[in-house]
Amino acid sequence: MDHSRRKFIKISGGITTGFALSGLAGLSFFDGCDKATGLKDFGLQLYTLRDDMPKDPKGVLQQVASFGYKQIESYEGAKGMFWGMSNTEFKKYMDELGMKIVASHSDINKDFEKKAAEAAAIGMKYLICPWLGPQKSLDDYKKAADNFNKKGEICKSNGIRFAYHNHDYSFKKIDGQIPQEVMMNATDASLVDYELDMYWVATAGEDIEAWLKKYKNRFRLCHVKDRSKNPGTNNGQNSVDLGTGSINWPSVLKTAKENGMEYFIVEQEYYAGTTPLKAVEANARYMKGLVL
């Protein structure tokens, strides 16, 4: 998620909603996603289509389904996480398309109990805090963790889960400590999960697989988002089609699967030489052909 994304929602003191060439040798292409990847399904974060969705939500979702996506992770744009529909209307349309809405990025400081109830009513699994913003001190991150625990209680009481989605700022040390670790250690694992945005972990210069192994079963969702091999200074513009960037997806996703990852959500934020819909289609082809 780059700075433009933060225009969509205001939360938690910030604003939000986000292969190596050697990896190509591990690719084979099959008709069946299950057979090829060993991943039951893969999903799409709709922020990838932030310019298309507001114009024709149903039409765009129909195209997404035709590309082979089985899961959707929504976000709160101007029309809400159900895109102008009620929660039950949205679920009905997803059923017609053969997809499921499994999660949504959400403004966690506005009507959260109502959102949790609506999400649970249609079988969603998660509400996710997409953006916290860089905090000034470790104590601020600990306060955020306390808030996450409270939101986790609300979600748990409704039969769903709460998660936090990282950016690179939570991996930048403060007083010798990594804020991401501070938050993970201060949150109750029975209440709070984490969505690992792999692009932002790589952007921070961290080892994605090391984090997955260190916090086994804490990262239950991930953003599968590739990063340019030749990144520029604008981090928001280094997002590229899957398989064309610097992340070794066969290795990373295998490690993720072995360490408790349940939801693999494709996201892309920049589209040099392509369009959002073409990128979404290309990324689906990549996911369907990926061999772990």
SERO-4910 file (N, C-alpha, C, O; in steps of 0.05 Angstrom, whole numbers):
BEGIN
 pado doro    nc1    nc2    nc3   cac1   cac2   cac3    cc1    cc2    cc3    oc1    oc2    oc3
  Met    A     17    -23      0      0      0      0     18     25      0     35     27     18
  Asp    A     14     43    -19     30     68    -19     13     90     -6     -8     85      4
  His    A     24    114     -8     11    136      6    -17    142     -5    -35    150     10
  Ser    A    -22    138    -31    -48    143    -42    -69    125    -30    -93    133    -29
  Arg    A    -62    101    -22    -81     83    -11    -93     93     15   -116     87     22
  Arg    A    -78    109     29    -87    118     56   -110    138     54   -121    145     74
  Lys    A   -116    147     30   -138    166     26   -165    152     30   -185    165     35
  Phe    A   -166    126     29   -191    112     30   -204    110     57   -228    113     60
  Ile    A   -187    106     78   -198    104    105   -180    117    125   -156    120    120
  Lys    A   -190    125    147   -174    136    169   -176    117    193   -198    111    202
  Ile    A   -153    108    202   -154     89    225   -130     93    242   -108    101    233
  Ser    A   -133     87    268   -111     84    287    -89    105    284    -65     99    286
  Gly    A    -97    129    280    -78    151    278    -65    153    251    -47    169    247
  Gly    A    -73    137    232    -62    138    205    -84    136    185   -107    134    193
  Ile    A    -77    136    160    -98    132    139    -91    107    122    -68    101    117
  Thr    A   -113     93    113   -109     69     97   -123     67     70   -134     83     55
  Thr    A   -120     35     71   -140     22     55   -164     25     66   -184     15     55
  Gly    A    -37    -85     30    -24    -80     11    -14   -100     42      9   -110     44
  Phe    A    223   -260   -169    233   -289   -166    259   -287   -179    268   -283   -202
  Ala    A    266   -290   -159    292   -291   -172    289   -308   -197    271   -325   -198
  Leu    A    306   -302   -217    304   -318   -242    306   -348   -237    295   -364   -251
  Ser    A    321   -355   -216    324   -383   -210    298   -395   -202    294   -420   -206
  Gly    A    279   -379   -193    253   -390   -185    237   -399   -208    220   -416   -206
  Leu    A    243   -388   -232    228   -396   -255    232   -425   -262    215   -437   -275
  Ala    A    254   -436   -254    259   -464   -260    240   -482   -246    236   -505   -254
  Gly    A    227   -472   -225    209   -489   -210    180   -487   -220    162   -497   -207
  Leu    A    176   -474   -243    149   -470   -252    141   -491   -273    156   -498   -291
  Ser    A    116   -500   -269    104   -517   -289     75   -507   -291     65   -497   -271
  Phe    A     62   -510   -313     35   -501   -316     15   -523   -320     19   -540   -338
  Phe    A     -6   -523   -304    -26   -543   -304    -53   -529   -305    -55   -505   -299
  Asp    A    -74   -544   -312   -101   -533   -313   -111   -529   -284   -126   -510   -279
  Gly    A   -104   -548   -266   -116   -547   -240    -98   -534   -219    -75   -543   -216
  Cys    A   -108   -514   -206    -92   -500   -185    -84   -519   -163    -61   -519   -154
  Asp    A   -103   -535   -153    -97   -553   -131    -74   -572   -138    -56   -576   -122
  Lys    A    -75   -583   -163    -55   -602   -172    -28   -589   -174     -7   -601   -167
  Ala    A    -27   -564   -183     -2   -551   -188     11   -540   -163     35   -544   -159
  Thr    A     -4   -528   -145      8   -513   -123      7   -527    -97     24   -523    -79
  Gly    A    -13   -544    -93    -17   -555    -66    -31   -535    -48    -37   -542    -25
  Leu    A    -38   -511    -58    -54   -492    -44    -83   -496    -52    -89   -497    -76
  Lys    A   -100   -498    -33   -128   -504    -39   -140   -482    -57   -153   -488    -77
  Asp    A   -136   -457    -49   -146   -434    -64   -126   -411    -61   -108   -412    -44
  Phe    A   -130   -391    -77   -115   -366    -73   -135   -343    -78   -155   -346    -92
  Gly    A   -129   -320    -66   -148   -298    -67   -136   -273    -79   -113   -272    -86
  Leu    A   -153   -252    -79   -145   -226    -90   -153   -204    -70   -176   -204    -61
  Gln    A   -134   -186    -64   -141   -162    -49   -152   -142    -69   -138   -134    -88
  Leu    A   -177   -134    -65   -190   -117    -84   -178    -89    -87   -184    -75   -106
  Tyr    A   -161    -81    -69   -147    -56    -72   -130    -56    -97   -125    -34   -109
  Thr    A   -123    -79   -107   -108    -81   -132   -124    -69   -155   -113    -58   -174
  Leu    A   -151    -70   -152   -169    -59   -173   -184    -34   -163   -207    -30   -170
  Arg    A   -170    -18   -148   -182      5   -135   -193     26   -155   -212     41   -148
  Asp    A   -182     26   -179   -193     45   -199   -216     33   -215   -232     48   -227
  Asp    A   -218      7   -216   -239     -7   -231   -264    -13   -215   -286    -10   -225
  Met    A   -260    -22   -190   -282    -32   -174   -304    -11   -170   -327    -18   -172
  Pro    A   -298     14   -164   -319     34   -159   -337     38   -183   -361     46   -180
  Lys    A   -327     34   -207   -343     39   -232   -363     17   -237   -385     23   -246
  Asp    A   -356     -8   -232   -374    -31   -238   -366    -55   -221   -354    -74   -230
  Pro    A   -373    -54   -195   -364    -75   -177   -371   -103   -186   -355   -121   -186
  Lys    A   -396   -107   -195   -404   -134   -203   -390   -143   -228   -382   -166   -230
  Gly    A   -387   -125   -247   -374   -133   -272   -345   -140   -267   -334   -159   -279
  Val    A   -331   -124   -251   -303   -129   -245   -300   -155   -230   -282   -171   -236
  Leu    A   -317   -160   -210   -316   -185   -195   -320   -209   -213   -308   -231   -209
  Gln    A   -337   -206   -233   -342   -228   -252   -317   -234   -268   -310   -258   -272
  Gln    A   -302   -214   -275   -277   -218   -289   -256   -231   -271   -242   -249   -279
  Val    A   -255   -223   -246   -237   -235   -226   -242   -265   -224   -224   -281   -224
  Ala    A   -267   -272   -222   -275   -300   -220   -266   -315   -245   -257   -338   -243
  Ser    A   -269   -303   -268   -262   -316   -293   -232   -322   -295   -224   -340   -310
  Phe    A   -216   -307   -280   -187   -311   -281   -179   -334   -263   -156   -344   -266
  Gly    A   -197   -343   -246   -190   -367   -229   -188   -361   -200   -181   -380   -185
  Tyr    A   -193   -337   -191   -192   -331   -162   -216   -343   -148   -238   -343   -159
  Lys    A   -211   -355   -125   -233   -367   -110   -239   -352    -84   -260   -356    -72
  Gln    A   -222   -334    -77   -226   -319    -52   -222   -289    -57   -207   -281    -75
  Ile    A   -236   -273    -41   -234   -244    -42   -227   -233    -15   -238   -241      5
  Glu    A   -208   -214    -14   -204   -198      9   -211   -169      1   -199   -158    -17
  Ser    A   -231   -158     15   -241   -132      7   -227   -110     24   -209   -116     39
  Tyr    A   -235    -86     19   -226    -63     35   -248    -43     36   -267    -44     21
  Glu    A   -245    -23     54   -266     -3     57   -260     21     40   -246     39     48
  Gly    A   -272     21     15   -271     44     -1   -295     61      4   -308     58     25
  Ala    A   -301     79    -15   -324     97    -11   -351     82     -9   -369     92      3
  Lys    A   -352     59    -21   -377     43    -21   -377     22      1   -396      6      2
  Gly    A   -357     22     18   -356      2     40   -345    -24     30   -340    -28      7
  Met    A   -340    -42     49   -327    -67     42   -345    -86     26   -336   -106     15
  Phe    A   -371    -80     25   -390    -96      8   -398    -82    -17   -417    -91    -31
  Trp    A   -385    -60    -24   -387    -47    -50   -416    -39    -57   -426    -44    -79
  Gly    A   -429    -26    -37   -456    -15    -42   -478    -36    -38   -501    -29    -39
  Met    A   -470    -60    -33   -490    -82    -28   -491    -87      2   -473    -79     17
  Ser    A   -512   -100     11   -512   -110     39   -493   -133     41   -485   -144     21
  Asn    A   -487   -141     65   -469   -164     68   -481   -190     56   -467   -205     43
  Thr    A   -507   -194     59   -520   -218     48   -522   -216     18   -519   -237      4
  Glu    A   -527   -192      7   -528   -189    -22   -500   -195    -34   -498   -208    -55
  Phe    A   -480   -185    -21   -452   -190    -31   -446   -219    -30   -434   -230    -50
  Lys    A   -452   -233     -9   -447   -262     -7   -462   -277    -29   -450   -295    -41
  Lys    A   -487   -270    -34   -502   -283    -54   -489   -280    -81   -487   -299    -97
  Tyr    A   -479   -256    -87   -465   -252   -113   -439   -268   -114   -432   -279   -135
  Met    A   -424   -268    -92   -400   -285    -91   -406   -314    -96   -392   -328   -111
  Asp    A   -428   -324    -84   -436   -352    -88   -441   -357   -118   -434   -378   -129
  Glu    A   -455   -338   -131   -461   -341   -159   -435   -343   -176   -435   -356   -197
  Leu    A   -415   -329   -167   -389   -328   -182   -370   -351   -174   -349   -355   -187
  Gly    A   -378   -366   -153   -360   -387   -144   -337   -377   -128   -316   -390   -126
  Met    A   -340   -354   -115   -319   -343    -98   -329   -339    -70   -353   -340    -65
  Lys    A   -311   -334    -51   -318   -328    -24   -303   -303    -15   -279   -299    -21
  Ile    A   -316   -286      0   -303   -264     13   -293   -274     40   -309   -280     58
  Val    A   -267   -277     43   -256   -289     68   -248   -268     88   -246   -274    112
  Ala    A   -243   -243     79   -232   -223     97   -237   -195     85   -243   -193     61
  Ser    A   -233   -175    102   -233   -148     92   -215   -131    109   -214   -134    134
  His    A   -201   -112     96   -187    -91    111   -209    -72    120   -228    -67    106
  Ser    A   -206    -62    144   -228    -48    157   -219    -25    175   -197    -27    187
  Asp    A   -235     -4    176   -231     17    195   -238      6    222   -262      2    228
  Ile    A   -219      0    239   -225    -14    264   -235      4    286   -242     -5    308
  Asn    A   -236     30    281   -244     49    301   -272     61    296   -280     80    309
  Lys    A   -286     49    277   -313     59    270   -332     35    267   -328     19    249
  Asp    A   -353     34    283   -374     13    281   -362    -15    279   -372    -32    264
  Phe    A   -341    -20    294   -327    -46    291   -345    -70    300   -344    -91    287
  Glu    A   -360    -67    321   -377    -89    330   -398    -96    308   -403   -119    303
  Lys    A   -409    -75    295   -428    -80    274   -415    -94    250   -426   -113    239
  Lys    A   -391    -85    243   -376    -98    221   -370   -127    227   -372   -144    210
  Ala    A   -362   -132    252   -355   -160    260   -380   -178    258   -378   -201    249
  Ala    A   -403   -168    266   -427   -183    265   -435   -188    236   -443   -210    229
  Glu    A   -433   -168    219   -440   -171    191   -421   -190    177   -430   -206    160
  Ala    A   -396   -189    183   -376   -207    171   -382   -236    179   -381   -254    163
  Ala    A   -387   -240    205   -393   -267    215   -418   -278    202   -419   -302    197
  Ala    A   -438   -261    198   -463   -271    187   -461   -283    159   -478   -299    152
  Ile    A   -440   -276    144   -437   -287    117   -413   -305    115   -404   -311     93
  Gly    A   -402   -313    138   -381   -333    137   -353   -323    132   -335   -338    126
  Met    A   -349   -297    134   -322   -286    132   -305   -296    155   -315   -304    176
  Lys    A   -279   -297    151   -261   -307    171   -246   -286    186   -239   -289    210
  Tyr    A   -241   -263    173   -224   -242    186   -234   -214    180   -245   -208    159
  Leu    A   -230   -196    200   -229   -167    196   -200   -159    203   -189   -169    222
  Ile    A   -189   -142    186   -160   -136    188   -155   -106    190   -167    -90    175
  Cys    A   -137    -99    208   -128    -71    209   -106    -68    188    -85    -81    190
  Pro    A   -111    -51    168    -92    -49    146    -69    -30    149    -49    -31    135
  Trp    A    -72    -11    169    -53     10    171    -53     22    199    -74     30    209
  Leu    A    -31     22    212    -28     35    238    -13     61    236    -20     80    249
  Gly    A      7     61    218     24     85    215     48     83    233     47     71    255
  Pro    A     70     95    225     94     95    242     89    108    269     78    130    270
  Gln    A     96     94    290     92    105    317    118    117    328    140    110    319
  Lys    A    116    135    347    139    149    357    156    133    376    180    137    379
  Ser    A    143    114    390    157     99    411    147     71    413    126     64    402
  Leu    A    162     54    426    154     26    431    129     25    448    112      7    444
  Asp    A    126     44    466    102     45    482     77     49    465     56     38    470
  Asp    A     80     65    444     58     70    426     50     43    412     26     38    408
  Tyr    A     70     28    404     64      2    392     52    -17    411     35    -33    404
  Lys    A     60    -16    437     47    -33    457     18    -25    462      1    -42    466
  Lys    A     13      1    460    -15     10    463    -32      0    439    -55     -8    442
  Ala    A    -20      0    415    -33    -10    392    -39    -40    396    -61    -49    389
  Ala    A    -20    -54    407    -24    -83    412    -47    -87    432    -63   -106    428
  Asp    A    -49    -70    452    -71    -72    471    -98    -68    456   -118    -82    462
  Asn    A    -98    -49    438   -123    -44    423   -129    -68    405   -153    -75    402
  Phe    A   -109    -80    393   -113   -104    377   -125   -126    393   -143   -140    384
  Asn    A   -116   -130    417   -127   -151    435   -157   -145    440   -173   -164    440
  Lys    A   -164   -120    444   -192   -113    448   -209   -119    423   -231   -129    425
  Lys    A   -198   -112    400   -213   -117    375   -214   -147    370   -234   -157    359
  Gly    A   -194   -161    379   -194   -190    376   -216   -203    393   -228   -223    385
  Glu    A   -220   -192    417   -242   -201    434   -269   -198    420   -286   -216    421
  Ile    A   -273   -175    407   -298   -170    393   -302   -190    371   -323   -202    367
  Cys    A   -280   -194    355   -282   -213    333   -287   -242    344   -304   -256    333
  Lys    A   -273   -249    364   -277   -276    375   -305   -281    385   -316   -303    382
  Ser    A   -317   -261    397   -344   -263    408   -364   -267    385   -386   -277    389
  Asn    A   -356   -259    361   -374   -262    337   -366   -286    321   -379   -292    300
  Gly    A   -346   -301    329   -338   -325    315   -320   -321    291   -318   -338    274
  Ile    A   -307   -297    290   -287   -292    269   -261   -285    282   -258   -287    306
  Arg    A   -241   -277    266   -214   -271    276   -206   -242    269   -217   -231    250
  Phe    A   -188   -232    284   -176   -205    279   -147   -208    271   -133   -226    281
  Ala    A   -138   -191    252   -110   -192    244   -100   -164    238   -115   -145    233
  Tyr    A    -74   -161    239    -60   -136    232    -43   -141    208    -28   -160    206
  His    A    -44   -122    188    -29   -123    163     -6   -104    165    -10    -80    170
  Asn    A     18   -114    161     42    -97    164     50    -81    139     42    -87    117
  His    A     65    -60    144     81    -46    123    110    -48    131    117    -63    149
  Asp    A    127    -33    118    155    -34    125    162    -20    151    182    -27    164
  Tyr    A    146      0    159    154     16    182    155      0    208    171      7    226
  Ser    A    139    -21    210    140    -37    235    164    -55    238    168    -69    258
  Phe    A    181    -55    217    206    -70    218    231    -52    222    253    -62    222
  Lys    A    226    -26    226    248     -7    230    252     -4    260    234      4    275
  Lys    A    276    -10    269    282    -11    298    277     16    312    283     37    301
  Ile    A    267     14    336    265     36    355    278     27    381    270      6    392
  Asp    A    297     41    390    311     34    415    321      5    414    320     -9    434
  Gly    A    331     -3    391    343    -29    388    323    -52    385    331    -75    384
  Gln    A    297    -46    384    277    -67    381    261    -63    356    257    -40    346
  Ile    A    251    -85    345    234    -84    321    205    -83    330    195   -101    343
  Pro    A    191    -61    323    163    -58    331    145    -81    324    127    -88    340
  Gln    A    150    -94    301    133   -117    294    135   -138    315    115   -151    322
  Glu    A    159   -143    325    162   -163    346    149   -155    372    136   -171    386
  Val    A    152   -129    378    139   -119    402    109   -123    402     97   -132    421
  Met    A     97   -118    379     68   -121    376     60   -151    377     41   -158    390
  Met    A     76   -167    364     69   -196    363     72   -209    390     56   -226    398
  Asn    A     92   -200    405     96   -211    432     76   -200    452     71   -213    473
  Ala    A     64   -177    446     45   -164    465     16   -171    459     -2   -163    474
  Thr    A     11   -185    437    -16   -192    430    -21   -222    438     -3   -238    436
  Asp    A    -46   -227    445    -54   -254    453    -59   -270    428    -76   -263    411
  Ala    A    -44   -292    425    -46   -309    401    -74   -321    397    -82   -329    375
  Ser    A    -89   -322    419   -116   -333    417   -136   -312    406   -159   -318    400
  Leu    A   -126   -287    405   -144   -264    396   -134   -251    371   -151   -240    355
  Val    A   -108   -250    366    -97   -234    344    -79   -251    327    -60   -264    336
  Asp    A    -84   -251    301    -67   -263    281    -54   -240    265    -59   -216    270
  Tyr    A    -36   -247    246    -23   -227    230    -24   -234    201    -22   -258    193
  Glu    A    -27   -214    184    -25   -217    155      2   -206    146      8   -183    149
  Leu    A     18   -224    136     45   -217    128     45   -207     99     42   -222     80
  Asp    A     49   -180     96     53   -169     70     82   -173     62    100   -159     71
  Met    A     87   -192     45    114   -201     39    130   -180     24    154   -178     26
  Tyr    A    116   -164      8    129   -142     -6    142   -123     13    164   -114     10
  Trp    A    127   -116     34    137    -96     53    158   -107     71    176    -93     80
  Val    A    158   -133     76    179   -146     91    205   -144     75    226   -138     85
  Ala    A    203   -151     49    226   -149     31    236   -120     29    260   -115     28
  Thr    A    217   -101     27    224    -73     25    240    -64     50    258    -48     48
  Ala    A    233    -75     73    247    -68     98    274    -82    100    289    -77    119
  Gly    A    281    -99     80    307   -113     81    307   -137     99    328   -147    107
  Glu    A    283   -147    106    281   -170    124    278   -196    108    270   -196     85
  Asp    A    284   -218    122    282   -245    110    253   -256    115    246   -262    138
  Ile    A    238   -258     94    210   -266     96    208   -294    109    192   -297    128
  Glu    A    224   -313    100    222   -340    110    230   -342    140    219   -358    155
  Ala    A    249   -325    148    258   -326    176    235   -317    194    231   -328    216
  Trp    A    219   -297    185    197   -288    201    175   -309    203    163   -313    224
  Leu    A    170   -322    181    150   -343    180    157   -366    200    140   -377    213
  Lys    A    183   -373    201    192   -394    218    192   -386    247    185   -401    265
  Lys    A    201   -361    252    203   -352    280    175   -350    293    172   -356    317
  Tyr    A    156   -341    277    129   -338    288    109   -357    275     89   -349    264
  Lys    A    116   -382    277    100   -404    266     71   -402    276     67   -398    300
  Asn    A     52   -404    258     23   -403    265     13   -376    274    -11   -374    282
  Arg    A     29   -355    272     19   -328    278     10   -314    253     -8   -298    253
  Phe    A     24   -320    231     17   -308    205     -2   -327    191      6   -348    181
  Arg    A    -27   -320    190    -48   -338    178    -57   -329    151    -68   -344    136
  Leu    A    -51   -304    144    -57   -293    118    -31   -280    107    -14   -272    123
  Cys    A    -29   -278     81     -6   -263     70    -15   -249     44    -33   -257     31
  His    A      0   -228     38     -2   -214     13     20   -224     -5     44   -219      0
  Val    A     13   -237    -26     32   -247    -46     36   -225    -66     19   -221    -85
  Lys    A     57   -210    -63     61   -185    -78     90   -183    -84    107   -181    -66
  Asp    A     97   -182   -110    125   -183   -118    138   -155   -118    124   -135   -121
  Arg    A    164   -154   -115    179   -129   -114    200   -129   -136    214   -149   -141
  Ser    A    202   -106   -149    220   -103   -171    249   -112   -165    258   -108   -142
  Lys    A    262   -123   -185    291   -130   -181    308   -105   -180    331   -106   -170
  Asn    A    298    -83   -191    313    -58   -192    296    -36   -180    287    -18   -194
  Pro    A    291    -37   -154    273    -19   -141    282     10   -142    306     16   -138
  Gly    A    263     28   -146    269     56   -144    265     67   -116    259     52    -98
  Thr    A    267     93   -113    265    105    -87    236    107    -78    231    109    -54
  Asn    A    217    106    -96    189    107    -89    179     79    -85    173     64   -104
  Asn    A    177     71    -60    169     43    -54    142     35    -64    137     12    -70
  Gly    A    124     55    -67     98     49    -77     98     41   -107     78     30   -117
  Gln    A    120     46   -121    121     40   -149    139     16   -156    147     13   -179
  Asn    A    146      1   -136    163    -23   -140    148    -49   -141    160    -70   -142
  Ser    A    121    -47   -140    104    -71   -142    102    -80   -171     95    -63   -188
  Val    A    107   -105   -176    107   -116   -204     92   -142   -206     85   -154   -185
  Asp    A     86   -151   -230     73   -176   -235     88   -199   -221    112   -199   -220
  Leu    A     73   -218   -210     85   -241   -197    104   -256   -217     97   -260   -240
  Gly    A    127   -264   -206    146   -279   -222    165   -262   -238    183   -273   -250
  Thr    A    161   -236   -238    179   -218   -253    197   -202   -234    214   -187   -243
  Gly    A    193   -206   -208    208   -190   -188    229   -206   -174    240   -226   -185
  Ser    A    235   -198   -150    259   -208   -135    252   -230   -114    271   -241   -103
  Ile    A    227   -235   -109    220   -254    -88    218   -282    -99    205   -287   -119
  Asn    A    230   -301    -86    231   -329    -94    205   -343    -84    205   -354    -62
  Trp    A    184   -341    -99    158   -350    -90    156   -379    -84    143   -387    -64
  Pro    A    167   -397   -100    165   -426    -93    176   -432    -66    164   -447    -50
  Ser    A    198   -420    -59    210   -424    -32    194   -411    -10    188   -423     10
  Val    A    187   -385    -15    173   -370      6    146   -382     12    138   -385     35
  Leu    A    131   -389     -9    103   -399     -4    104   -427      8     86   -435     23
  Lys    A    124   -443      0    127   -469     13    132   -466     43    119   -480     59
  Thr    A    150   -448     50    155   -443     78    130   -433     92    125   -440    115
  Ala    A    116   -415     79     91   -404     91     71   -426     97     60   -427    118
  Lys    A     68   -443     77     49   -465     81     57   -484    103     40   -494    118
  Glu    A     83   -488    106     93   -506    127     92   -494    155     95   -508    175
  Asn    A     87   -468    156     87   -454    182     61   -441    189     60   -421    204
  Gly    A     39   -452    179     13   -444    188     -3   -425    170    -25   -417    178
  Met    A      8   -417    147     -6   -399    130    -31   -412    118    -30   -435    109
  Glu    A    -54   -398    119    -79   -408    110    -90   -394     85   -103   -406     68
  Tyr    A    -85   -368     83    -97   -352     62    -75   -338     46    -59   -322     57
  Phe    A    -74   -343     20    -54   -332      2    -68   -311    -16    -81   -319    -35
  Ile    A    -64   -286    -10    -79   -264    -23    -60   -249    -41    -41   -236    -32
  Val    A    -66   -249    -67    -51   -235    -87    -57   -205    -85    -80   -197    -82
  Glu    A    -36   -189    -87    -40   -160    -88    -19   -147   -105      4   -156   -106
  Gln    A    -27   -126   -120     -8   -110   -135    -17    -81   -134    -41    -76   -133
  Glu    A      3    -63   -132     -4    -35   -128      6    -17   -150     -2      7   -151
  Tyr    A     23    -27   -168     33    -10   -189     34    -27   -214     37    -52   -213
  Tyr    A     30    -15   -238     25    -30   -262     40    -19   -286     28    -11   -306
  Ala    A     67    -18   -284     83     -7   -305     80    -24   -331     85    -49   -330
  Gly    A     71    -12   -352     69    -26   -378     45    -45   -380     44    -61   -398
  Thr    A     27    -43   -361      3    -61   -361    -20    -46   -349    -19    -22   -344
  Thr    A    -42    -60   -344    -65    -48   -331    -72    -65   -306    -63    -88   -305
  Pro    A    -87    -55   -287    -94    -71   -264   -107    -97   -271    -99   -118   -260
  Leu    A   -126    -97   -289   -140   -122   -296   -121   -142   -310   -123   -166   -305
  Lys    A   -104   -132   -327    -85   -150   -341    -66   -161   -320    -58   -185   -322
  Ala    A    -58   -145   -301    -40   -155   -280    -53   -176   -263    -41   -196   -256
  Val    A    -78   -172   -256    -93   -191   -240    -96   -218   -255    -93   -239   -243
  Glu    A   -100   -216   -281   -102   -241   -297    -75   -255   -299    -73   -279   -295
  Ala    A    -54   -240   -303    -27   -251   -305    -19   -264   -278     -6   -285   -277
  Asn    A    -26   -251   -256    -19   -262   -230    -34   -287   -224    -24   -305   -211
  Ala    A    -59   -289   -233    -74   -314   -230    -61   -337   -246    -59   -359   -235
  Arg    A    -52   -331   -270    -38   -352   -286    -13   -361   -271     -7   -385   -270
  Tyr    A      1   -342   -260     26   -349   -245     19   -367   -221     32   -388   -217
  Met    A     -1   -360   -206     -8   -375   -182    -17   -403   -189    -11   -423   -175
  Lys    A    -32   -406   -211    -42   -432   -219    -19   -450   -229    -22   -474   -228
  Gly    A      2   -438   -239     24   -454   -249     47   -459   -230     66   -473   -236
  Leu    A     45   -446   -206     67   -448   -187     69   -475   -174     49   -485   -163
  Val    A     93   -486   -174     97   -512   -161    115   -507   -136    137   -496   -138
  Leu    A    105   -515   -113    120   -511    -88    139   -534    -82    153   -534    -62
***
